[in-house]
Amino acid sequence: MVQPKLIIHGGFFSESNTDAATKLAKQESMKRIVSLAHAFLLKHSALDTVVYACELLENDPLFNAGTGSQIQSDGSVRMSASIMDGVTRKFSGVINIQDVKNPIRVAEQLMAYDDRVLGGEGATAFARNQGFEHFDVRIPQRIKEWEIKAASQGKGTVGCVALDAAGKLAAATSTGGKGFEMVGRISDSATVAGNFANAHVGISCTGVGEDIVSASLAAAIGIRVTDGMPLDQAYKRSFAELAAYDGFAGAIALTAGGEWYHLDSHPSMVYAFTDGIFLDIF
Ligand code: ASP
């Protein structure tokens, strides 16, 4: 039996108004959520756990996913979320979904379908058909930022990679986007550039979606590890490619061997790892 392990992230600290108190609050939330998710992982699969962990992160208004998501240029919130099962290699996701509390749960429902990535109105309509109720995820702080058109420097997003007792990996990522983006803009979070898992490794990214897509970041790290490159080298190689255009990104990963890693190209990403005994929070 494999020792179950879990790594989660909550985007970058540089998100709008990150003062010392907010930083501390985010770290406290990470601690609470990584512990709850690890307890869940002891009794559930990696796939179920990454969804559960992302749901907890989406429900926490401190993070830019689900409740607390960034608002786009037209005043609406459009969210993206995806899951990748390392066992089946199935990927499911929603892109630019509106007015649901937990986009990651909608992505989970799509796992059972042939058409597994839905966007825009189709994604929202699918959610309604599945019984997801209308839910406005805008919180007063985000509305205030949007009203004064305060360009948030923030890179948010949440994510989780889990390794379960059967040695199976899964990854999930959920985002409210960059904030103030053009309507129709597509995030990396529901693509394999932002979220990737196979039998060898799982990866979840945050940062500027355009930069992450240009580097195919999660997939590049994943394929390098699959082809035998050590995890740290796969990271360094992939992040070196980002450096060519000063790409803004961070990524967490966990391998089937239980190795975990994190790197960011700009300071600084909030993440937490636990195997149930050891807990590391940044
Ligand atoms: N990657 C997300 C996006 O570009 C944003 C983020 O991670 O903060 O939509």
Residues whose N, C-alpha, C, O or C-beta is under 5 A from the ligand:
A	BS01	LIG	G11 G154 K155 G156 T157 T175 G177 K178 S187 D188 C205 T206 G207 V208 G209 E210
